[in-house]
Amino acid sequence: MKIIYNDGHVAECPEDQELEVLRHSAAHIMAQAVKRLYPDAHFAYGPATEKGFHYDIDLGDVKLTDEDLPAIQAEMQKIVKENLPFKVYPLPRDEAVQLMKDRGEIYKVEHIADLADDAVITFYQQGDYIDMCVGPHLTYTKALKAFKLTALSGAYWKNNQNNKMLTRLNGVAFRNQEELAAYEKQVEEAKARDHRRIGREMGLFMTDDLVGKGLPMFLPKGYTVWRELENYIRDKELRLGYQHVMTPCVGTVDLYRTSGHWDHYKDNMFPAMEVEGESFVLRPMNCPHHMMIYANRLHSYRDLPIRIGEIAHDFRFEPSGTLKGIERGRHFCQNDAHLFVTPEQIKDEVASVVSLIREVYQDFHITDYRCVLSLRDPEDKVKYHQDDEMWNRAESALREVLKELNIDFTEEIGEAAFYGPKLDVNVKPAIGAEYTLSTCQLDFCLPAKFNLKYVDQDGSEKTPVVLHRAILGSIDRFMAYLIEETKGAFPLWVAPVQVKVLPVSDKSMEYAAKITNALLDDGIRAELDERNEKIGYKIRYARQEDKVPYMLIIGEKEINENTVSVRDRATDQTTSMTLDELIKKLEKEITERL
């Protein structure tokens, strides 16, 4: 694939850059199509991205909808068929500004003002469309063989909410139609797994703008799943010596000034509330509260490690465009804990956390994940607490522990918490990009800020080290992950309804009710389908809509033989057994988390 660079020379495109060049060129072709259809359009930024391309456009009073996308795509196809050459030329700053003014490109003029004085300003042109760009690009529009416009969204100019909201037109581009078809298949799979759709159809949770964006509400079935996850992780932690607490969802601004969150995290917090001369905020995380619990009394080295755990309600002001069901909201519940340790205990406690993560992942059959040592960016003087000695000590300590534990990991600069480095466990879900599910963070910073102490063996006061750790992360996000991995077909022990009892007719209703009550008495989440529907419909609904692990078909034969016909969701096979046999089978699967 030939491409043209901004100095005018043409060369073969490196294979690893092909998609970026295709997508960047597609953004220009899309802008040309928009300009033809909407002559008054003004263009801001139009980059290639990891997933495709987009252009932020000021359309004045015109409001695009999804129904407008086919017309824009058709115009792009015309431009491709015209096989217009991409031409490039530089201009002195004054001439560049004048060209953009003449073409009404007010955002490009502002962009030029942001460039360094010695910047080389180049323009790419195809046909009647001219765009300021550093390139490179395709040599001819016909080389764009596979593309599709995908969505509309909004974006502030320069990503600043004080600026004008522009229309973001999104698309994808690939080397050929086969790659595009594979992408479209992946999109369909993503729709089938989308936890928001599944959650709505299964009646797990809901949202309503009257309550507030990003504030999901769990319905009875969804809260059943949520509660199972909460009980599961709390029980594991209690057996490992964690002490669970409950702390308030608000704190004073001074609390977060002490911890450093107010300086480093204020933009992600809800605005302060003024009450009786004090400023309070909804808490975005629980570290300061747990620091204060530790500080409540004097500790000896014999007390350590102290493991404080909490299923804690937290609130973060996420931009509305980033909200995604229960995966990313403005309210969520963290499976949080803070481990107060001596320096000598760091290795053993990190090892214990890693062991717990592995145990949990085994229970949930999570196998596709990788470990990352997240470090600070020393050049970032705003995001991170400024203490080079502390950072060097903390990063070296965590790196050394991970190596001693023989944990394979990669290192990533700029991903640390503001107060310390961390081990992140990133999962690769069935759809979408990987994200962090579990974390263990090493912190020398906050204990010192809160002046935490313990009395050491020699009688001197020492500052403990804190491990911040989350295993399920937020229970909400973990539940979203589980929904999408299973398509809502939860394992038996988590399923909101474990058994659906399906009477064939009214004649078998009494026996079916007796079976249902017996299961409920034994702690099995059973539900009786009393609807006046044909049995085939009830089976399909239970299997496809409710996604129930087991269905019991109750008819005249089962009444006469005092049995149940058990239909297995996994195999779609039906087996006859007694109620006692069924209960033993269910109890085994639930206990062993099969």
C-alpha positions in Angstrom: 0.0 0.0 0.0 1.5 3.3 -1.2 1.2 6.4 1.0 2.2 10.0 0.7 4.2 11.7 3.5 4.0 15.4 4.4 7.3 16.1 2.7 5.7 14.9 -0.6 7.5 11.6 -1.0 5.6 8.4 -1.7 6.6 5.1 -0.2 5.3 1.7 0.8 3.4 1.8 4.1 4.9 -0.3 7.0 2.4 -3.1 7.7 1.9 -2.1 11.3 0.8 1.4 10.2 -1.6 0.5 7.5 -4.8 0.6 9.6 -3.9 4.0 11.1 -3.2 5.5 7.6 -6.4 4.0 6.2 -8.5 5.3 9.0 -6.9 8.8 9.0 -7.6 9.0 5.2 -11.1 7.8 5.8 -11.6 10.7 8.2 -10.6 13.2 5.5 -12.9 11.5 2.9 -15.7 11.6 5.5 -15.1 15.3 6.1 -15.2 15.9 2.3 -18.5 14.1 2.1 -20.0 16.1 5.0 -18.8 19.4 3.4 -20.5 18.4 0.1 -23.8 17.7 1.9 -23.5 20.4 4.5 -21.5 23.3 3.0 -21.6 25.4 6.2 -19.9 22.7 8.3 -16.7 23.6 10.1 -14.2 20.9 11.2 -12.2 20.5 14.4 -10.1 17.3 14.9 -10.4 14.2 12.8 -7.9 11.5 14.1 -7.5 7.8 13.5 -8.1 5.9 16.7 -7.4 2.4 17.9 -10.9 1.3 16.9 -11.6 3.4 13.9 -11.8 7.2 13.1 -13.9 10.2 13.9 -14.3 13.8 13.1 -15.6 16.5 15.4 -17.8 18.9 13.4 -19.6 22.2 14.0 -22.8 21.9 11.9 -24.4 25.1 13.3 -28.1 24.6 13.7 -28.1 21.2 11.8 -28.7 18.2 14.1 -27.6 14.9 12.6 -29.3 11.7 13.4 -28.5 8.1 12.7 -30.8 8.3 9.7 -28.3 10.7 8.1 -25.4 8.3 8.2 -26.3 6.3 5.0 -26.4 9.5 2.9 -22.9 10.5 4.2 -21.6 7.0 3.6 -23.0 7.0 0.1 -21.2 10.3 -0.6 -18.0 8.8 0.7 -18.4 5.9 -1.7 -18.7 8.5 -4.6 -15.5 10.2 -3.5 -13.7 6.8 -3.4 -14.9 5.9 -6.9 -13.7 9.3 -8.2 -10.2 8.1 -7.3 -9.0 11.6 -6.2 -5.3 11.9 -5.6 -4.1 13.1 -2.2 -1.7 16.0 -2.6 0.3 17.6 0.1 2.0 21.1 0.4 3.4 23.3 3.2 2.4 26.9 3.8 4.0 29.6 5.9 2.0 30.4 9.1 0.5 33.6 7.7 -0.7 31.9 4.5 -1.9 28.9 6.4 -4.0 31.1 8.7 -5.4 33.0 5.7 -6.3 29.9 3.8 -8.2 28.5 6.7 -10.0 31.9 7.3 -10.9 32.0 3.6 -12.4 28.5 3.9 -14.3 29.4 7.1 -12.3 26.9 9.2 -12.4 28.7 12.5 -11.3 25.7 14.5 -8.2 25.2 12.3 -7.3 28.8 12.8 -7.4 28.4 16.5 -5.4 25.2 16.2 -2.7 26.9 14.3 -2.4 29.5 17.1 -1.7 26.6 19.5 1.3 25.3 17.4 4.9 26.1 18.2 6.4 29.0 16.3 8.7 26.8 14.3 6.0 24.2 13.5 5.9 23.1 9.8 2.2 23.5 8.7 1.2 21.2 5.9 -2.1 20.6 4.1 -3.5 17.6 2.3 -6.0 18.0 -0.5 -8.2 15.6 -2.4 -10.4 17.2 -5.0 -12.1 20.3 -3.5 -11.4 19.4 0.1 -8.4 20.8 1.9 -7.4 19.9 5.5 -4.5 20.9 7.7 -2.7 17.7 8.6 0.7 16.1 9.2 -0.3 12.8 7.4 0.6 10.4 6.0 -2.3 9.5 3.8 -3.3 7.2 1.0 -2.1 8.3 -2.5 -5.6 8.0 -4.0 -9.1 7.8 -2.5 -9.8 4.5 -4.3 -7.4 2.8 -2.0 -10.0 3.0 0.8 -11.8 -0.3 0.1 -13.7 -1.1 3.3 -15.3 1.4 5.7 -18.5 2.0 7.6 -20.0 4.9 9.6 -21.0 3.6 13.0 -22.4 6.3 15.3 -23.0 9.9 16.3 -21.9 11.4 19.6 -21.0 14.7 21.2 -17.5 16.1 22.0 -16.4 19.4 23.4 -13.9 21.4 21.4 -10.5 20.7 22.9 -12.2 18.3 25.3 -13.1 21.3 27.5 -16.7 21.4 28.8 -16.6 25.2 28.8 -16.2 25.1 25.0 -18.9 24.4 22.3 -20.3 20.9 22.0 -19.5 19.5 18.5 -21.0 16.6 16.6 -18.6 13.6 16.6 -19.1 11.4 13.5 -17.6 8.0 14.1 -16.6 5.3 11.6 -14.4 2.2 11.1 -12.1 1.3 8.2 -10.2 -1.9 7.4 -7.8 -3.2 4.7 -10.5 -5.3 3.0 -14.2 -6.4 3.1 -13.3 -9.6 4.9 -11.8 -7.6 7.9 -14.9 -5.3 7.9 -17.2 -8.4 7.9 -15.3 -9.8 10.8 -15.7 -6.5 12.7 -19.4 -6.4 12.0 -19.7 -10.0 13.3 -17.8 -8.9 16.5 -20.2 -5.9 16.8 -23.2 -8.3 16.7 -21.6 -10.5 19.3 -21.1 -7.4 21.5 -24.7 -6.5 21.1 -25.7 -10.1 22.1 -23.5 -9.8 25.2 -24.2 -6.2 26.2 -25.0 -6.3 29.9 -27.3 -3.3 29.6 -29.6 -5.1 27.2 -29.4 -8.4 29.1 -29.9 -6.7 32.4 -33.1 -5.0 31.0 -34.5 -8.2 29.5 -33.8 -10.3 32.5 -35.1 -7.7 34.9 -31.8 -7.3 36.8 -31.4 -3.5 37.0 -32.8 -0.3 35.7 -31.8 3.3 35.2 -34.0 6.4 35.0 -32.9 10.0 34.3 -35.3 11.2 36.9 -33.2 9.3 39.5 -30.0 10.5 37.7 -27.7 9.4 35.0 -25.1 6.8 36.1 -27.2 5.8 39.2 -28.5 2.3 38.5 -31.0 0.6 40.6 -30.9 -3.1 41.2 -34.2 -5.0 40.8 -35.0 -8.1 43.0 -33.3 -10.6 40.6 -30.3 -8.4 40.0 -29.9 -7.7 43.7 -30.0 -11.4 44.3 -26.9 -11.8 42.0 -25.3 -8.8 43.6 -25.9 -10.2 47.1 -24.4 -13.6 46.2 -21.2 -11.9 45.0 -21.1 -9.7 48.2 -21.6 -12.7 50.5 -19.1 -14.8 48.5 -16.2 -12.3 48.7 -16.9 -11.3 52.3 -17.0 -14.9 53.5 -13.6 -15.5 51.9 -12.1 -12.4 53.5 -13.4 -13.2 56.9 -11.8 -16.6 56.8 -8.5 -14.9 55.9 -8.6 -12.6 59.0 -10.2 -9.5 57.4 -12.2 -7.3 59.8 -15.2 -5.8 58.0 -16.4 -2.3 58.8 -19.0 0.1 57.7 -18.2 3.8 57.1 -20.2 6.8 56.0 -20.7 7.7 52.3 -19.6 11.3 53.0 -16.6 13.0 54.5 -15.3 16.5 55.1 -13.3 18.2 52.4 -10.5 18.4 55.1 -10.4 14.6 55.2 -9.7 14.5 51.5 -7.2 17.4 51.8 -5.3 15.4 54.3 -5.2 12.3 52.1 -4.3 14.3 49.0 -7.4 13.2 47.1 -8.7 16.8 47.0 -5.6 18.0 45.2 -5.2 15.0 42.9 -8.8 13.7 42.4 -11.1 16.7 42.9 -12.3 16.7 39.2 -13.7 13.2 39.6 -15.6 14.1 42.8 -19.1 15.5 43.2 -19.1 19.2 44.2 -18.8 20.0 47.9 -21.9 20.5 50.0 -21.9 23.3 52.6 -23.6 22.4 55.8 -23.3 24.4 59.1 -20.1 26.0 58.0 -18.4 22.7 57.0 -17.8 21.4 53.5 -18.7 17.7 52.8 -18.3 15.6 49.7 -19.6 12.2 48.6 -16.7 9.9 48.9 -15.0 8.6 45.7 -13.0 6.0 47.6 -12.7 4.6 51.1 -9.0 5.0 52.0 -9.3 8.0 54.3 -12.1 6.5 56.3 -10.0 3.3 56.9 -7.0 5.3 57.8 -9.0 7.0 60.5 -10.3 3.6 61.8 -6.6 2.5 62.1 -5.8 5.7 63.9 -8.6 5.2 66.4 -6.3 3.5 68.9 -2.6 2.8 69.4 -1.3 -0.4 67.8 1.6 -2.7 68.6 3.7 -4.5 66.0 2.0 -7.7 67.4 -1.4 -6.4 66.0 -0.1 -6.2 62.5 -1.1 -7.1 59.9 -4.5 -5.5 60.3 -6.8 -6.1 57.4 -9.8 -3.7 57.2 -12.4 -4.7 54.6 -15.6 -3.0 53.4 -18.3 -3.4 50.7 -18.4 0.3 50.4 -20.7 2.7 48.5 -18.7 5.2 46.5 -19.6 8.1 44.2 -17.6 9.6 41.3 -18.6 12.3 38.9 -18.0 10.4 35.6 -18.7 12.4 32.4 -22.1 11.4 30.9 -20.5 10.1 27.7 -18.4 7.5 29.6 -21.3 6.0 31.6 -22.1 2.4 30.7 -24.8 0.6 32.7 -23.4 -0.9 35.9 -20.0 -1.3 34.4 -19.3 2.4 34.8 -21.6 4.5 36.9 -21.5 7.4 39.3 -22.4 5.2 42.2 -20.9 1.8 42.7 -19.9 -0.6 45.6 -16.2 -1.4 46.0 -14.9 -4.8 47.3 -12.3 -2.7 49.1 -9.8 -3.5 51.8 -6.7 -1.8 53.4 -4.0 -3.9 54.9 -1.8 -2.2 57.5 1.6 -4.0 57.7 5.2 -3.7 58.7 7.8 -3.5 55.9 8.8 -7.1 56.7 5.2 -8.3 56.1 4.8 -6.8 52.6 5.9 -9.9 50.7 3.6 -12.3 52.6 0.6 -10.0 52.4 1.0 -9.3 48.7 1.4 -13.1 48.2 -1.8 -13.6 50.1 -3.7 -11.1 48.0 -2.4 -12.7 44.8 -3.4 -16.1 46.1 -6.9 -14.8 46.8 -7.2 -13.3 43.3 -6.2 -16.6 41.8 -8.7 -18.5 43.9 -11.5 -16.2 43.0 -10.6 -16.3 39.3 -10.6 -20.1 39.5 -14.1 -20.1 41.0 -15.4 -17.9 38.2 -13.4 -19.7 35.5 -11.4 -16.5 34.6 -8.3 -17.6 32.6 -7.6 -14.8 30.2 -5.7 -12.1 32.2 -2.3 -10.6 32.7 -0.5 -8.8 35.5 0.8 -5.3 35.2 3.1 -3.3 37.5 1.7 0.2 37.2 4.3 2.9 37.8 4.2 6.7 38.0 5.3 9.0 35.2 8.1 11.0 36.9 7.5 13.9 34.5 3.9 14.3 35.6 4.1 16.9 38.4 0.3 17.2 38.8 -1.1 13.7 38.9 1.3 12.2 41.4 2.4 13.0 45.0 5.8 14.5 44.7 8.3 12.5 46.7 11.0 10.8 44.6 12.5 8.9 47.5 9.1 7.5 48.5 8.3 6.5 44.9 11.7 4.8 44.3 11.3 2.9 47.5 7.7 1.8 46.8 8.3 0.8 43.2 11.4 -1.1 44.0 9.7 -2.9 46.9 6.7 -4.0 44.8 8.8 -5.0 41.8 11.1 -7.1 44.1 8.1 -8.8 45.7 6.5 -9.7 42.4 9.8 -11.2 41.2 10.2 -13.2 44.4 6.7 -14.5 43.9 7.6 -15.6 40.3 4.7 -13.5 39.0 4.9 -12.7 35.3 4.2 -9.0 34.7 4.8 -6.1 32.4 5.5 -2.6 33.5 3.4 0.4 32.4 4.4 4.0 33.1 1.8 6.5 34.2 -0.8 4.0 35.5 0.0 4.2 39.2 -2.3 5.6 41.8 -1.3 9.2 42.9 0.1 7.8 46.2 1.9 4.6 45.0 2.6 1.9 42.5 0.2 -1.0 42.0 -0.2 -4.5 40.7 -3.1 -4.5 38.3 -4.8 -7.7 37.0 -6.2 -6.9 33.6 -8.8 -9.3 32.2 -9.6 -9.8 28.5 -13.4 -10.1 28.3 -15.3 -11.9 25.6 -15.9 -8.5 23.9 -14.1 -5.2 24.0 -10.7 -4.1 25.3 -9.1 -5.5 28.4 -9.6 -3.6 31.7 -8.5 -3.8 35.3 -10.6 -6.1 37.5 -8.4 -6.6 40.6 -5.6 -4.5 42.1 -3.1 -4.4 44.9 -1.4 -1.0 45.6 1.6 -0.4 47.8 1.4 2.8 49.7 4.0 4.6 51.9 2.3 7.9 51.3 -1.1 8.0 53.0 0.0 6.4 56.3 2.5 9.3 56.7 -0.1 11.9 55.7 -2.4 10.6 58.5 0.5 10.2 60.9 -0.3 6.5 61.5 1.9 4.7 64.0 2.6 1.4 65.6 4.9 0.6 68.5 7.8 -1.6 67.3 9.7 -4.3 69.3 12.2 -1.8 70.6 9.5 0.5 71.8 9.9 3.1 69.0 7.0 4.4 66.9 7.0 3.3 63.3 4.8 4.2 60.3 3.0 1.2 58.8 2.8 0.4 55.1 -0.6 0.1 53.6 -1.8 -2.3 50.9 -4.9 -1.0 49.1 -6.5 -4.0 47.4 -9.7 -4.9 45.6 -10.4 -8.5 44.4 -13.8 -8.2 42.6 -13.1 -4.5 42.0 -16.5 -3.0 42.2 -19.2 -5.6 42.6 -21.3 -3.7 40.0 -18.5 -3.9 37.3 -17.8 -7.5 38.2 -21.5 -8.3 37.8 -21.4 -6.6 34.4 -18.4 -8.6 33.4 -20.1 -11.8 34.5 -23.3 -11.0 32.6 -21.3 -10.4 29.4 -19.1 -13.5 29.8 -22.1 -15.7 30.4 -24.7 -13.8 28.3 -26.8 -13.8 31.4 -26.7 -17.6 31.8 -25.2 -17.4 35.3 -23.7 -20.5 37.0 -26.2 -22.2 39.3 -24.8 -20.8 42.5 -25.1 -17.2 41.3 -28.3 -17.4 39.2 -31.2 -15.3 40.5 -33.6 -18.1 39.8 -32.0 -21.5 40.1 -35.0 -23.7 39.2 -38.2 -22.9 37.3 -41.1 -25.2 38.0 -43.3 -25.6 34.9 -46.7 -27.3 35.4 -48.0 -28.8 32.1 -51.6 -27.9 33.0 -53.8 -26.8 35.9 -54.1 -30.4 36.9 -50.4 -30.5 37.9 -50.4 -27.1 39.6 -50.9 -28.4 43.1 -48.0 -30.9 42.8 -45.8 -28.2 41.1 -46.5 -25.8 44.0 -45.6 -28.5 46.5 -42.3 -29.1 44.7 -41.6 -25.4 44.6 -42.1 -24.9 48.3 -39.9 -27.9 49.1 -37.1 -26.4 47.1 -37.6 -23.0 48.7 -37.5 -24.6 52.2 -34.1 -26.2 51.2 -32.7 -22.8 50.3 -33.0 -23.3 46.5 -34.1 -20.2 44.6 -37.1 -21.7 42.9 -40.0 -20.1 41.0 -43.4 -21.5 39.9 -44.7 -20.5 36.4 -48.4 -20.3 37.0 -49.2 -18.7 33.6 -51.9 -20.2 31.4 -49.4 -21.0 28.6 -48.4 -24.1 26.7 -45.5 -26.1 28.2 -43.4 -25.5 25.1 -43.7 -21.8 25.5 -42.9 -22.0 29.2 -39.7 -24.0 28.5 -38.5 -21.6 25.8 -39.2 -18.6 28.0 -37.4 -20.1 31.0 -34.4 -21.1 28.9 -34.0 -18.2 26.6 -35.4 -15.2 28.5 -34.9 -16.1 32.2 -31.9 -18.3 31.4 -32.7 -20.5 34.3 -30.2 -23.4 34.9 -32.8 -26.0 35.6 -36.5 -26.4 34.5 -38.8 -28.9 36.2 -41.5 -30.2 33.9 -44.5 -31.4 36.0 -47.2 -33.4 34.3 -49.5 -36.4 35.0 -46.6 -38.8 34.7 -44.5 -37.0 37.4 -47.5 -36.8 39.7 -48.1 -40.6 39.4 -44.5 -41.5 39.9 -43.7 -38.9 42.5 -40.8 -37.6 40.4 -39.7 -34.5 38.5 -38.5 -34.2 34.9 -35.4 -32.1 35.0 -34.4 -30.1 31.9 -30.8 -28.9 32.0 -30.1 -25.5 30.3 -26.6 -26.5 29.5 -27.4 -29.7 27.6 -31.1 -29.2 26.8 -31.5 -32.8 28.0 -34.4 -34.0 30.3 -33.9 -36.5 33.1 -36.3 -38.0 35.5 -35.4 -38.2 39.2 -36.9 -37.9 42.7 -37.0 -34.6 44.5 -34.4 -35.8 47.0 -32.0 -36.8 44.1 -32.6 -33.3 42.6 -31.9 -31.5 45.8 -28.6 -33.4 46.4 -27.5 -32.7 42.8 -28.3 -29.0 43.2 -26.6 -28.7 46.6 -23.4 -30.3 45.2 -23.3 -28.0 42.3 -23.9 -24.9 44.4 -21.3 -25.9 47.1 -18.6 -26.8 44.5 -19.6 -23.7 42.3 -19.7 -25.8 39.2 
